[in-house]
Amino acid sequence: MANVLSRTSPYVYLVSVNDPDYPVVDWIHSPDLSAVNGWDSRYWIVTGDVVSLMSETERNAVDAALLDASREDSVQQQIDNIESVLRAFMKTVLTEFNLHAAKHNEIATTVDAATNLAEFKTAMQAVNDYPARTVAQLRISIRNNLGS
């Protein structure tokens, strides 16, 4: 019976196994883990039969990557949850952005169509102002976007 460690990440450490069931090509038999004692296996480096600890810079990079992945998963879940206030708020903001884009396009079309200053002034007077929104309207819009 021996302890074995898989040679590939994520590293699996098994205690008191039947040696022949774990080929040496895939497993390190009776590995020396003193250099990584107390450290999560995600910080280990296996080179041949030697198990060593990543440098602090490498460990920080691993942690940063895991945090980024976690954040991405969390954000994706919140966006996909149709009952999420964050999703409803984002849909409200997207609608407002699109309304602003439509207003901008209307102004640009008016500018492009004008052939002289008088025509331009007359056409611009016909473009309605885009109203400011209130907190109450924001709340209503968010509520209306829940579940959609």
C-alpha positions in Angstrom: 0.0 0.0 0.0 1.3 3.5 -0.9 0.2 7.0 -1.2 -0.1 8.3 -4.8 -0.4 11.7 -6.5 -1.7 12.2 -10.0 0.8 13.9 -12.3 -1.8 16.2 -13.9 -3.8 19.1 -12.5 -6.1 19.1 -10.7 -3.8 17.0 -8.5 -5.4 14.1 -6.7 -3.7 12.7 -3.6 -4.8 9.2 -2.5 -3.7 7.5 0.7 -3.1 3.8 1.1 -3.9 2.5 -2.3 -3.0 -0.7 -4.1 0.2 0.3 -6.1 -0.5 -1.8 -9.2 -3.8 0.0 -9.7 -2.0 3.3 -10.2 0.6 3.2 -13.1 3.8 5.2 -12.5 3.3 7.0 -15.9 0.2 8.7 -14.4 0.9 8.7 -10.7 3.8 9.5 -8.4 4.2 6.8 -5.8 4.9 7.9 -2.2 5.5 11.6 -3.2 7.4 14.0 -0.9 4.8 16.7 -0.2 6.9 18.5 2.5 7.4 21.5 0.2 3.7 22.0 -0.3 2.4 21.0 3.1 -0.5 23.2 4.1 -1.0 24.6 0.6 -3.9 23.9 -1.7 -3.0 21.7 -4.6 -3.9 24.5 -7.1 -0.5 26.1 -6.0 1.5 22.9 -6.7 3.9 22.3 -9.5 4.8 18.7 -10.5 8.0 18.3 -12.4 8.9 14.6 -12.9 8.5 13.2 -9.4 9.2 16.4 -7.6 6.3 18.4 -6.1 7.1 22.1 -5.4 5.2 25.2 -4.5 4.5 28.0 -7.0 6.1 31.4 -6.3 4.0 34.1 -4.7 3.6 35.8 -8.0 2.4 32.6 -9.6 0.0 32.0 -6.7 -1.4 35.5 -7.0 -1.9 34.9 -10.7 -3.9 31.7 -10.0 -6.0 33.5 -7.4 -6.7 36.4 -9.8 -7.8 34.0 -12.5 -10.1 32.2 -10.1 -11.5 35.5 -8.9 -12.1 36.7 -12.5 -13.8 33.4 -13.4 -15.9 33.5 -10.2 -17.0 37.1 -11.0 -17.8 36.2 -14.5 -20.0 33.3 -13.4 -21.7 35.4 -10.8 -22.4 38.2 -13.2 -23.7 35.8 -15.9 -26.0 34.2 -13.3 -27.4 37.5 -12.2 -28.0 38.6 -15.8 -29.6 35.4 -16.8 -31.9 35.4 -13.7 -35.2 36.9 -15.0 -36.2 37.8 -11.4 -33.0 39.7 -10.8 -33.2 43.4 -10.0 -29.8 43.8 -11.6 -31.1 42.3 -14.9 -34.2 44.5 -14.8 -32.1 47.6 -14.2 -29.8 46.6 -17.0 -32.7 46.2 -19.4 -34.0 49.6 -18.3 -30.6 51.2 -18.9 -30.4 49.5 -22.3 -33.8 50.8 -23.3 -32.8 54.3 -22.2 -29.5 54.0 -24.2 -31.5 52.9 -27.3 -33.9 55.9 -26.9 -30.9 58.3 -26.7 -29.4 56.6 -29.7 -32.7 57.0 -31.6 -32.9 60.7 -30.6 -29.3 61.2 -31.7 -30.0 59.5 -35.1 -33.1 61.8 -35.5 -30.9 64.8 -35.0 -28.2 63.5 -37.3 -30.8 62.8 -40.0 -32.2 66.3 -39.6 -28.8 67.8 -40.0 -28.0 65.7 -43.1 -31.3 66.7 -44.7 -30.9 70.4 -44.3 -29.7 72.3 -47.3 -29.5 75.8 -45.7 -29.5 77.3 -42.2 -33.2 78.4 -42.3 -34.3 74.8 -43.2 -32.0 73.4 -40.5 -33.4 75.7 -37.8 -37.0 74.8 -38.8 -36.3 71.1 -38.8 -34.4 71.2 -35.5 -37.4 73.0 -33.8 -39.5 70.0 -34.8 -37.2 67.6 -32.9 -38.7 67.1 -29.5 -36.6 67.3 -26.3 -35.8 64.0 -24.7 -37.3 64.1 -21.2 -35.3 63.6 -18.0 -36.3 60.5 -16.0 -37.3 60.5 -12.3 -36.5 57.9 -9.6 -40.1 56.9 -9.6 -40.1 56.2 -13.3 -36.9 54.2 -12.9 -38.5 52.1 -10.2 -41.6 51.5 -12.4 -39.4 50.5 -15.3 -37.3 48.1 -13.2 -40.5 46.5 -11.8 -41.9 46.2 -15.3 -38.7 44.5 -16.5 -38.7 41.9 -13.7 -39.6 38.5 -15.1 -38.8 39.4 -18.7 
